[in-house]
């Protein structure tokens, strides 16, 4: 049943700077994942699976691949006469050009929010891989009479991985926010913000107006951190499998974790499927010399070498004698004969020549940019 009183807003470019290797020519939302998906697929699918069919995708730069992927939104049942999918391009302003943060991005699309008739707004970024029922968050939001509800995940934090994290402290009884720490040096278990927010549409418009008059642009710093004692802000803990993509290392880890069947079963649910753009490809072809173990292989691949613990996107060619291990091989990559790859990420349309040897480590994978010939 459609959730007719909720507007969805997806920010496709937030956190691009945390993974520059993959966002040089694309948005965070259009980063390939898991052999066939893009990161935006999870945000869009979570919206429609929760009955949210009025969705705006906010863009900033490098969004051609994003537009090509989502198109009219047909794959997510968002190609509608009323409501449906709206691509919201960047709007410059006389004062400072394209937006600096979430509050400025919201100010740029304030007319879109004003013209909506929905009571609530669900906002999310594209850096989270998870299968979420937003209806549960909305019920939590209403039950607590909250002004803002934020989603978080309890995670083990190391000092070297805390640079892109936002950590929350809450009242143990009612989960009301008491403090916010942005990019702290922290060790141990913590409540890590997952960049999902629920707020009433009227309150959001008021916050946008006040922020614009004070030249405020950061939702985390200027609203969550500085005004957590002003607004009733509550934290909702996400259960099940989640993966936040905030570096090349976490991108590699999140893909490798899909090779664990338990993680895949938590992420890809029959009751809440993850939708993506469908491309008509022939099934993968395995040659007489092919040996594939514990790997995800997409349609259109031709394999005549060895593949182990790896993820292969569409139309990848692995020639005879080539060995690919613990690697992520994106669409259109060709691995020539007798080459060896271990802990490597190849972007689209990479060619690895004959008898090449590339070896990284699980903690430091090698990245090869799009269209490069090695």
LUMNU-451440 format. One record per residue (C-alpha): residue number from 1; residue in one letter; x, y, z. Coordinates in steps of 0.05 Angstrom, whole numbers. Layout:
REM LUMNU-451440
+-----+------+--------+--------+--------+
!  nr ! rest !     xx !     yy !     zz !
+-----+------+--------+--------+--------+
! NUM !    A !      X !      Y !      Z !
...
+-----+------+--------+--------+--------+
END
This chain:
REM LUMNU-451440
+-----+------+--------+--------+--------+
!  nr ! rest !     xx !     yy !     zz !
+-----+------+--------+--------+--------+
!   1 !    X !      0 !      0 !      0 !
!   2 !    X !     27 !     69 !    -18 !
!   3 !    X !     50 !    113 !     38 !
!   4 !    X !     13 !    174 !     12 !
!   5 !    X !     38 !    224 !     63 !
!   6 !    X !    114 !    219 !     55 !
!   7 !    X !    162 !    254 !      7 !
!   8 !    X !    229 !    222 !     -8 !
!   9 !    X !    292 !    262 !    -22 !
!  10 !    X !    357 !    228 !    -43 !
!  11 !    X !    423 !    265 !    -45 !
!  12 !    X !    465 !    233 !   -100 !
!  13 !    X !    529 !    274 !    -93 !
!  14 !    X !    539 !    278 !    -18 !
!  15 !    X !    606 !    249 !      4 !
!  16 !    X !    635 !    246 !    -67 !
!  17 !    X !    700 !    273 !    -38 !
!  18 !    X !    709 !    213 !      8 !
!  19 !    X !    720 !    166 !    -52 !
!  20 !    X !    750 !    210 !   -106 !
!  21 !    X !    776 !    151 !   -145 !
!  22 !    X !    706 !    127 !   -163 !
!  23 !    X !    671 !    195 !   -165 !
!  24 !    X !    718 !    232 !   -212 !
!  25 !    X !    668 !    223 !   -269 !
!  26 !    X !    605 !    199 !   -233 !
!  27 !    X !    563 !    214 !   -171 !
!  28 !    X !    565 !    173 !   -107 !
!  29 !    X !    496 !    148 !   -127 !
!  30 !    X !    520 !    118 !   -193 !
!  31 !    X !    580 !     80 !   -165 !
!  32 !    X !    574 !      7 !   -188 !
!  33 !    X !    564 !    -45 !   -133 !
!  34 !    X !    554 !   -120 !   -127 !
!  35 !    X !    561 !   -139 !   -200 !
!  36 !    X !    498 !   -106 !   -226 !
!  37 !    X !    474 !    -50 !   -180 !
!  38 !    X !    489 !     24 !   -169 !
!  39 !    X !    488 !     53 !    -99 !
!  40 !    X !    426 !     95 !   -114 !
!  41 !    X !    387 !     31 !   -125 !
!  42 !    X !    385 !     18 !    -51 !
!  43 !    X !    358 !     87 !    -33 !
!  44 !    X !    306 !     84 !    -89 !
!  45 !    X !    285 !     12 !    -74 !
!  46 !    X !    278 !     27 !      1 !
!  47 !    X !    233 !     85 !    -17 !
!  48 !    X !    185 !     47 !    -62 !
!  49 !    X !    185 !    -15 !    -18 !
!  50 !    X !    161 !     30 !     38 !
!  51 !    X !    105 !     58 !     -6 !
!  52 !    X !    140 !    125 !    -20 !
!  53 !    X !    126 !    143 !    -93 !
!  54 !    X !    140 !    218 !    -91 !
!  55 !    X !    216 !    220 !    -96 !
!  56 !    X !    266 !    274 !   -114 !
!  57 !    X !    339 !    259 !   -131 !
!  58 !    X !    384 !    318 !   -117 !
!  59 !    X !    445 !    324 !   -163 !
!  60 !    X !    505 !    369 !   -163 !
!  61 !    X !    558 !    348 !   -214 !
!  62 !    X !    579 !    290 !   -258 !
!  63 !    X !    508 !    264 !   -260 !
!  64 !    X !    503 !    241 !   -332 !
!  65 !    X !    514 !    168 !   -313 !
!  66 !    X !    462 !    176 !   -258 !
!  67 !    X !    410 !    202 !   -306 !
!  68 !    X !    425 !    146 !   -355 !
!  69 !    X !    415 !     95 !   -300 !
!  70 !    X !    351 !    120 !   -267 !
!  71 !    X !    321 !    150 !   -330 !
!  72 !    X !    246 !    157 !   -320 !
!  73 !    X !    246 !    112 !   -258 !
!  74 !    X !    208 !     57 !   -293 !
!  75 !    X !    247 !      0 !   -260 !
!  76 !    X !    225 !     27 !   -192 !
!  77 !    X !    153 !     39 !   -213 !
!  78 !    X !    165 !    114 !   -209 !
!  79 !    X !    147 !    132 !   -281 !
!  80 !    X !     80 !    162 !   -262 !
!  81 !    X !     33 !    218 !   -284 !
!  82 !    X !     27 !    241 !   -212 !
!  83 !    X !     86 !    243 !   -165 !
!  84 !    X !    139 !    193 !   -187 !
!  85 !    X !    213 !    208 !   -197 !
!  86 !    X !    240 !    278 !   -203 !
!  87 !    X !    313 !    292 !   -221 !
!  88 !    X !    332 !    358 !   -187 !
!  89 !    X !    392 !    389 !   -221 !
!  90 !    X !    438 !    439 !   -185 !
!  91 !    X !    415 !    511 !   -181 !
!  92 !    X !    469 !    564 !   -173 !
!  93 !    X !    455 !    628 !   -136 !
!  94 !    X !    482 !    697 !   -140 !
!  95 !    X !    514 !    693 !    -72 !
!  96 !    X !    555 !    630 !    -75 !
!  97 !    X !    544 !    585 !   -134 !
!  98 !    X !    527 !    511 !   -125 !
!  99 !    X !    509 !    487 !    -56 !
! 100 !    X !    561 !    474 !     -2 !
! 101 !    X !    520 !    427 !     42 !
! 102 !    X !    453 !    394 !     54 !
! 103 !    X !    418 !    456 !     79 !
! 104 !    X !    437 !    496 !     18 !
! 105 !    X !    418 !    438 !    -27 !
! 106 !    X !    349 !    437 !      7 !
! 107 !    X !    343 !    512 !     -2 !
! 108 !    X !    355 !    504 !    -76 !
! 109 !    X !    298 !    454 !    -82 !
! 110 !    X !    251 !    489 !    -32 !
! 111 !    X !    199 !    501 !    -86 !
! 112 !    X !    196 !    425 !    -99 !
! 113 !    X !    185 !    414 !    -24 !
! 114 !    X !    133 !    469 !    -19 !
! 115 !    X !     92 !    442 !    -77 !
! 116 !    X !     88 !    374 !    -45 !
! 117 !    X !     26 !    356 !     -5 !
! 118 !    X !     60 !    305 !     39 !
! 119 !    X !     64 !    310 !    115 !
! 120 !    X !    133 !    279 !    125 !
! 121 !    X !    200 !    279 !     89 !
! 122 !    X !    250 !    221 !     88 !
! 123 !    X !    320 !    245 !     68 !
! 124 !    X !    377 !    198 !     52 !
! 125 !    X !    445 !    198 !     20 !
! 126 !    X !    472 !    145 !    -27 !
! 127 !    X !    531 !    122 !     14 !
! 128 !    X !    493 !     67 !     52 !
! 129 !    X !    482 !     -4 !     28 !
! 130 !    X !    422 !    -31 !     67 !
! 131 !    X !    352 !    -58 !     61 !
! 132 !    X !    308 !    -12 !    104 !
! 133 !    X !    234 !     -7 !    117 !
! 134 !    X !    222 !     68 !    126 !
! 135 !    X !    153 !     55 !    154 !
! 136 !    X !    185 !     29 !    217 !
! 137 !    X !    225 !     94 !    224 !
! 138 !    X !    162 !    135 !    212 !
! 139 !    X !    124 !     97 !    266 !
! 140 !    X !    182 !    109 !    314 !
! 141 !    X !    183 !    182 !    294 !
! 142 !    X !    109 !    191 !    308 !
! 143 !    X !    109 !    150 !    373 !
! 144 !    X !    163 !    195 !    402 !
! 145 !    X !    131 !    259 !    378 !
! 146 !    X !    199 !    274 !    347 !
! 147 !    X !    219 !    336 !    309 !
! 148 !    X !    274 !    298 !    273 !
! 149 !    X !    291 !    223 !    273 !
! 150 !    X !    360 !    200 !    251 !
! 151 !    X !    381 !    129 !    235 !
! 152 !    X !    445 !    102 !    265 !
! 153 !    X !    484 !     37 !    269 !
! 154 !    X !    524 !     10 !    328 !
! 155 !    X !    594 !     -2 !    300 !
! 156 !    X !    664 !    -16 !    324 !
! 157 !    X !    706 !     45 !    307 !
! 158 !    X !    782 !     49 !    299 !
! 159 !    X !    819 !    115 !    299 !
! 160 !    X !    841 !    107 !    227 !
! 161 !    X !    768 !     95 !    204 !
! 162 !    X !    735 !    151 !    244 !
! 163 !    X !    753 !    208 !    197 !
! 164 !    X !    688 !    206 !    158 !
! 165 !    X !    642 !    185 !    214 !
! 166 !    X !    591 !    224 !    255 !
! 167 !    X !    580 !    194 !    324 !
! 168 !    X !    517 !    205 !    365 !
! 169 !    X !    506 !    202 !    440 !
! 170 !    X !    435 !    190 !    465 !
! 171 !    X !    394 !    182 !    527 !
! 172 !    X !    394 !    107 !    542 !
! 173 !    X !    320 !    107 !    561 !
! 174 !    X !    286 !    142 !    503 !
! 175 !    X !    342 !    148 !    451 !
! 176 !    X !    337 !    224 !    449 !
! 177 !    X !    400 !    256 !    420 !
! 178 !    X !    445 !    291 !    472 !
! 179 !    X !    507 !    306 !    431 !
! 180 !    X !    539 !    298 !    362 !
! 181 !    X !    613 !    289 !    346 !
! 182 !    X !    634 !    302 !    275 !
! 183 !    X !    696 !    265 !    250 !
! 184 !    X !    724 !    250 !    319 !
! 185 !    X !    785 !    209 !    335 !
! 186 !    X !    750 !    152 !    370 !
! 187 !    X !    763 !     80 !    391 !
! 188 !    X !    710 !     28 !    409 !
! 189 !    X !    636 !     17 !    398 !
! 190 !    X !    596 !     78 !    377 !
! 191 !    X !    529 !    100 !    349 !
! 192 !    X !    548 !    120 !    277 !
! 193 !    X !    501 !    165 !    238 !
! 194 !    X !    475 !    132 !    174 !
! 195 !    X !    453 !    196 !    139 !
! 196 !    X !    378 !    180 !    140 !
! 197 !    X !    332 !    233 !    168 !
! 198 !    X !    257 !    238 !    179 !
! 199 !    X !    224 !    305 !    191 !
! 200 !    X !    157 !    339 !    180 !
! 201 !    X !    153 !    378 !    115 !
! 202 !    X !    130 !    441 !    150 !
! 203 !    X !    187 !    440 !    201 !
! 204 !    X !    237 !    426 !    145 !
! 205 !    X !    214 !    487 !    106 !
! 206 !    X !    221 !    529 !    169 !
! 207 !    X !    291 !    504 !    182 !
! 208 !    X !    310 !    517 !    110 !
! 209 !    X !    284 !    589 !    114 !
! 210 !    X !    320 !    603 !    180 !
! 211 !    X !    385 !    572 !    154 !
! 212 !    X !    384 !    613 !     91 !
! 213 !    X !    376 !    678 !    131 !
! 214 !    X !    436 !    659 !    174 !
! 215 !    X !    480 !    633 !    118 !
! 216 !    X !    481 !    563 !    148 !
! 217 !    X !    493 !    504 !    102 !
! 218 !    X !    510 !    441 !    142 !
! 219 !    X !    452 !    400 !    168 !
! 220 !    X !    497 !    358 !    213 !
! 221 !    X !    535 !    415 !    244 !
! 222 !    X !    484 !    472 !    245 !
! 223 !    X !    422 !    431 !    262 !
! 224 !    X !    440 !    363 !    292 !
! 225 !    X !    501 !    386 !    331 !
! 226 !    X !    486 !    458 !    351 !
! 227 !    X !    410 !    451 !    361 !
! 228 !    X !    402 !    381 !    389 !
! 229 !    X !    377 !    413 !    454 !
! 230 !    X !    327 !    456 !    416 !
! 231 !    X !    293 !    404 !    373 !
! 232 !    X !    267 !    336 !    396 !
! 233 !    X !    317 !    293 !    357 !
! 234 !    X !    314 !    217 !    367 !
! 235 !    X !    359 !    161 !    342 !
! 236 !    X !    332 !     98 !    310 !
! 237 !    X !    379 !     38 !    309 !
! 238 !    X !    385 !      0 !    244 !
! 239 !    X !    388 !    -76 !    250 !
! 240 !    X !    413 !   -126 !    200 !
! 241 !    X !    468 !   -118 !    149 !
! 242 !    X !    491 !    -48 !    130 !
! 243 !    X !    553 !    -22 !     96 !
! 244 !    X !    573 !     51 !     92 !
! 245 !    X !    616 !     70 !     32 !
! 246 !    X !    662 !    126 !     55 !
! 247 !    X !    730 !    106 !     25 !
! 248 !    X !    759 !     61 !    -28 !
! 249 !    X !    774 !     11 !     27 !
! 250 !    X !    702 !      8 !     53 !
! 251 !    X !    678 !      2 !    -20 !
! 252 !    X !    724 !    -58 !    -29 !
! 253 !    X !    703 !    -89 !     37 !
! 254 !    X !    628 !    -79 !     23 !
! 255 !    X !    633 !   -115 !    -43 !
! 256 !    X !    675 !   -172 !    -14 !
! 257 !    X !    624 !   -181 !     42 !
! 258 !    X !    572 !   -199 !    -10 !
! 259 !    X !    609 !   -264 !    -21 !
! 260 !    X !    585 !   -284 !     48 !
! 261 !    X !    517 !   -316 !     37 !
! 262 !    X !    490 !   -291 !    104 !
! 263 !    X !    503 !   -218 !     85 !
! 264 !    X !    470 !   -227 !     18 !
! 265 !    X !    409 !   -259 !     49 !
! 266 !    X !    400 !   -200 !     96 !
! 267 !    X !    409 !   -149 !     40 !
! 268 !    X !    368 !   -180 !    -17 !
! 269 !    X !    300 !   -199 !     12 !
! 270 !    X !    243 !   -229 !    -27 !
! 271 !    X !    193 !   -185 !      9 !
! 272 !    X !    234 !   -121 !     -4 !
! 273 !    X !    274 !   -132 !    -69 !
! 274 !    X !    328 !    -85 !    -92 !
! 275 !    X !    310 !    -60 !   -162 !
! 276 !    X !    359 !    -36 !   -215 !
! 277 !    X !    362 !    -19 !   -289 !
! 278 !    X !    351 !    -82 !   -329 !
! 279 !    X !    398 !    -94 !   -388 !
! 280 !    X !    386 !   -150 !   -438 !
! 281 !    X !    450 !   -191 !   -437 !
! 282 !    X !    465 !   -263 !   -454 !
! 283 !    X !    483 !   -309 !   -396 !
! 284 !    X !    555 !   -315 !   -375 !
! 285 !    X !    596 !   -362 !   -418 !
! 286 !    X !    647 !   -409 !   -387 !
! 287 !    X !    703 !   -438 !   -430 !
! 288 !    X !    736 !   -506 !   -424 !
! 289 !    X !    792 !   -476 !   -381 !
! 290 !    X !    746 !   -437 !   -335 !
! 291 !    X !    749 !   -448 !   -260 !
! 292 !    X !    705 !   -403 !   -217 !
! 293 !    X !    697 !   -408 !   -141 !
! 294 !    X !    659 !   -365 !    -91 !
! 295 !    X !    648 !   -307 !   -140 !
! 296 !    X !    591 !   -265 !   -167 !
! 297 !    X !    590 !   -265 !   -243 !
! 298 !    X !    543 !   -220 !   -281 !
! 299 !    X !    510 !   -233 !   -349 !
! 300 !    X !    551 !   -224 !   -411 !
! 301 !    X !    617 !   -247 !   -381 !
! 302 !    X !    663 !   -294 !   -419 !
! 303 !    X !    709 !   -333 !   -374 !
! 304 !    X !    764 !   -380 !   -396 !
! 305 !    X !    811 !   -369 !   -338 !
! 306 !    X !    810 !   -376 !   -262 !
! 307 !    X !    766 !   -332 !   -218 !
! 308 !    X !    765 !   -337 !   -142 !
! 309 !    X !    731 !   -295 !    -88 !
! 310 !    X !    716 !   -239 !   -138 !
! 311 !    X !    659 !   -197 !   -165 !
! 312 !    X !    652 !   -191 !   -241 !
! 313 !    X !    605 !   -140 !   -272 !
! 314 !    X !    574 !   -146 !   -342 !
! 315 !    X !    614 !   -162 !   -404 !
! 316 !    X !    680 !   -178 !   -370 !
! 317 !    X !    729 !   -222 !   -409 !
! 318 !    X !    777 !   -268 !   -373 !
! 319 !    X !    823 !   -301 !   -423 !
! 320 !    X !    856 !   -369 !   -419 !
! 321 !    X !    910 !   -373 !   -365 !
! 322 !    X !    889 !   -309 !   -331 !
! 323 !    X !    878 !   -311 !   -255 !
! 324 !    X !    833 !   -263 !   -217 !
! 325 !    X !    830 !   -268 !   -142 !
! 326 !    X !    798 !   -224 !    -88 !
! 327 !    X !    782 !   -171 !   -139 !
! 328 !    X !    726 !   -126 !   -165 !
! 329 !    X !    724 !   -124 !   -241 !
! 330 !    X !    676 !    -73 !   -270 !
! 331 !    X !    638 !    -73 !   -335 !
! 332 !    X !    675 !    -83 !   -400 !
! 333 !    X !    742 !   -100 !   -370 !
! 334 !    X !    787 !   -148 !   -409 !
! 335 !    X !    839 !   -191 !   -374 !
! 336 !    X !    887 !   -218 !   -426 !
! 337 !    X !    917 !   -288 !   -422 !
! 338 !    X !    967 !   -308 !   -368 !
! 339 !    X !    955 !   -244 !   -327 !
! 340 !    X !    947 !   -248 !   -252 !
! 341 !    X !    905 !   -200 !   -209 !
! 342 !    X !    898 !   -203 !   -133 !
! 343 !    X !    861 !   -151 !    -91 !
! 344 !    X !    850 !   -105 !   -151 !
! 345 !    X !    792 !    -58 !   -168 !
! 346 !    X !    786 !    -43 !   -243 !
! 347 !    X !    738 !     11 !   -265 !
! 348 !    X !    699 !      5 !   -330 !
! 349 !    X !    731 !    -14 !   -396 !
! 350 !    X !    801 !    -28 !   -368 !
! 351 !    X !    847 !    -73 !   -409 !
! 352 !    X !    900 !   -113 !   -373 !
! 353 !    X !    952 !   -137 !   -423 !
! 354 !    X !    983 !   -206 !   -430 !
! 355 !    X !   1025 !   -235 !   -373 !
! 356 !    X !   1015 !   -175 !   -327 !
! 357 !    X !   1017 !   -184 !   -252 !
! 358 !    X !    980 !   -137 !   -205 !
! 359 !    X !    976 !   -151 !   -131 !
! 360 !    X !    949 !   -109 !    -74 !
! 361 !    X !    926 !   -132 !     -6 !
! 362 !    X !    858 !   -137 !     29 !
! 363 !    X !    877 !    -74 !     68 !
! 364 !    X !    904 !    -37 !      8 !
! 365 !    X !    871 !    -57 !    -58 !
! 366 !    X !    899 !    -31 !   -123 !
! 367 !    X !    853 !     14 !   -163 !
! 368 !    X !    856 !     22 !   -239 !
! 369 !    X !    817 !     80 !   -268 !
! 370 !    X !    766 !     78 !   -324 !
! 371 !    X !    791 !     65 !   -396 !
! 372 !    X !    863 !     52 !   -373 !
! 373 !    X !    906 !      1 !   -409 !
! 374 !    X !    957 !    -34 !   -365 !
+-----+------+--------+--------+--------+
END
